[in-house]
Amino acid sequence: MAQCTAPVYGHRTASAAEACPACRGRSRSYRSYSYPSYSYPSYSPPQSSGGGRSGGGGSGRSAKPSWSRAGSSVWYTPAEVRALTPVRRSVENRAALPIHRNVFLCHAWDDRQGAAKDLHDLLESKGVSVWFSEKDVLLGTTLLREIDKGLANSRIGIVLVTPALLRRLQGEGIADKELSALLARDLLVPVVHDTTYEALREVSPLLGSRSGLSTAEEPMADVAAKIAELVAL
């Protein structure tokens, strides 16, 4: 007896059935077998408005860092996540220390009533305690001593990089001392405002090598939201 050439799955076409020695002549009544087809949903990461580079690389706000809490509406570029991860690790490692402030705000004296105060107010509105010279250095106290105490008692340092700060760094003032202490550890996040990382690298290659955040790519309020998430425990 002739053996069917497709005993398990049958013939997929009428011509195949006609060519089979066992099924020849029955092709008119043959029903071909077709495998079910499956479609898989494609994934498109959420995108927020804006984009571009932050601190020298990465486009599209499509990343969520491990420290971002469920339901957070804050999105990051991959470059921002890479830059902030070592700082976050330092925050977690210092969690048990008797820290008095979340953030030490390093800024140029000329910005104390402008951009520095704006960033301070935004951070405090999000529940972030900030060491800010305008309120933490009292009359009659030694400025350098108060800065040392502020650095020692803050989880991380934020340096607000503005044209005024670049001028101060060229003069090697107090801001330079603050940066030296913060650069010695993974505790520093540059926030570039009204200038560029390229301009910063020309003045301070060491500080410019640290990627961070930029108000050229997103509002100051969004920068503050990212810093708030970074220091939250």
Secondary structure, DSSP 4 states (H G I P E B T S, - for coil): -PPPS-TTT--SSHHHHHHSTTTTT-GGG-----PPP-----------S--S-SSS---SS-B--TTPPTT----B-HHHHHHHHHHHHHHHHTTTS---EEEEEE--GGGTTTHHHHHHHHHHHTT--EE-HHHHS-TTS-HHHHHHHHHHTEEEEEEEE-HHHHHHHHTT-HHHHHHHHHHTTT-EEEEE-SS-HHHHHHH-HHHHTS--EETTTS-HHHHHHHHHHHH--
